[in-house]
Amino acid sequence: MDRQERRQFVRQHRTCVLGYARQEHGPAMTVVYYVTDGDDLLVSTMAARSKAKAVDRDPRVSLCVLDENWPVTYLQVYGTAVVERDEEQAADVLRQIVELMAGEPVPAERRPQIAELARQEQRVVLRVTPYATFATPPRHVHKMADLDTLSHWTSASQPW
């Protein structure tokens, strides 16, 4: 994938595995929905969750953006994250995530309900600004004849 294709892949998808440094033990990984704001990826979470606490300690994160179709295609994105604590923004990002999950716009009469949910859960937004990607297109065997043309290679980080 070239640079534009990588960015388009991120814009066209909605789920990723978010990786971040835990205070103890190895890295944590969690599947999350995200929306984009320009090149940034926005994740809704609760302030009390480990994701937000970890980003406050160490802003370096990785996201493995997933294609939800089988066979799985993915793109790794490395970024620097910040926790944004604006209540209106948190409600708006939560609304966008709900729309992604439901596959339809949130009706105007339901928006106050989402804002109240965001307030009660003390929602925040993780803003991830990408700086690099690591693309290794998966090679799949759909039938045994695919073994004859199967190839693998190593990859390297590429600028965002």
LINGITA-V826030 format. One line per field, one symbol per residue. ss: DSSP state (~ for helix, > for strand, _ for the rest). psi: psi as a letter, one per 40 degrees, with the letter a starting at -180 (. if undefined). Layout:
# LINGITA-V826030
ss->???
psi->???
This chain:
# LINGITA-V826030
ss->__~~~~~~~~~~__>>>>>>_______>>>>>>_>>>__>>>>>>>___~~~~~~~~__>>>>>>>_______>>>>>>>>>>>__~~~~~~~~~~~~~~~~_____~~~~~~~~~~~~~__>>>>>>>>>>>>_________~~~~~~_______>>>_
psi->hidddddddddeieiihhhihidiaaiihihiiiiigbeihhhhiideiddddddddhehiihghhheihihiihhhhihiihhfhddddddddddddddddfiihideeddddddddddefiihhhhhieiihhghihihdidddddehiiiiiiiii.
